[in-house]
């Protein structure tokens, strides 16, 4: 009995192993037939790229690590110095059957609290019509509104976008869009955008909020190192249905271009009985060798029911940068967006100086809206050791009015300053 037991056990283990291997073999079968093509790998602009030999398929990663730290020179309100992970993103991008593109992008960085949180970023499917400069896109992506807001966080000149670019453009939402472009001349984009994925609730008989967007740009000057961009955008929106706000209610808010101290000085509070609101913006961008400047103005008109006064909020910014080491920036007229700097000319890297002045006004006394106003100067220096690594240093002077109180929770007229820095790796 004792001599046979190992043999029986061995047979049982052998049968289990063979069954497992058969199951693995069945599970590993790739559906769809016997289509096969060889794959090659390469490094392009610092990214690992895998591509089929016939060029019909391509996959690449676009991940990002941003570590921020800030120190605030306080005035009336206590502000929290510290450091945090601003972004920890992992993205896979792909081209399928030549004319289709898919992107999956997640952010694992800490948000308001320190618990691990996952945020949906770009999650979309795109089809480009062959031999026609037309693309159709569906999924979760940025609405076509706001030049600075559309720019990737990897390419930002300062740690944060201007306060007006955070207040009025809505960023990523579920939607569908179409874009047509003229080679080296410009583009026009149209979109129908819905809700943010994290805000979907049981609305009963309430419809989801939506917005229609239209953005166009032209580039009368467009060559490498010399480009002029002129753009405009408009949007019609009805209020979102969310669990935080009553029906037909909106709120507009913004930080003062820093994220380590999280509270938003600028905050309108609840604006009730909103029928719809229009947003509009103008864009201007110019690149001439190592010099680059950009400006935007934007505003919103809030239309309300029951004879309540219409609200008008507005703002804008102007920025300029200079590459001390001589590099220039890429510009993409087919998307109407600024791109990265070219590879550093020196083996030790590239250095950039930058300045931005922002005016954001979320006040409308006639409409009873007291969201606060800010005039802010941001100075920056960026160091690029190579195309994958960036170190950023900012110093800012903040001039707030008496209504910038975060809905009455902070002291108003709190003029202060701060320094902040970022270590960024793009993979």
ABEGO torsion letter per residue (X at the ends): XAAAAAAAAAAAAAAAAAAAAAAAAAAABBBGEABBBBBBBBBBGGBBBBBBAAGABBBBBBBBBBBBBBBBBBBABBBBBEBBBABBBBBBBBBBGGABBBBBBBBABBBABABBBBBBBBBBBBBBBBGBBBBBBBEBBBBBBEAAAABBAAABABABBBAAAAAABAEBBBBBBBBBBBBGAEBBBBBBBBBBAAABBBAEABBBBBBBBBBBBBBABBBBGBBBBBBBBBBBBBBBBBAABBBGBBBBBBBBGBAABABBABBAEBBBGBABBBBBBBBBBBBBEABBBBBBBBBBBBBBBGGBBBBBBBEBBBBBBBBAAGBBBBBBAAAGBBBBBBBBABAAEBBBBBBBBBBBBABBAAAGBBAEBBBBBBBBBBBBABAABBBBBBBBBBBBBAABAGGGABBBGBBBBBBBBBBBBBX
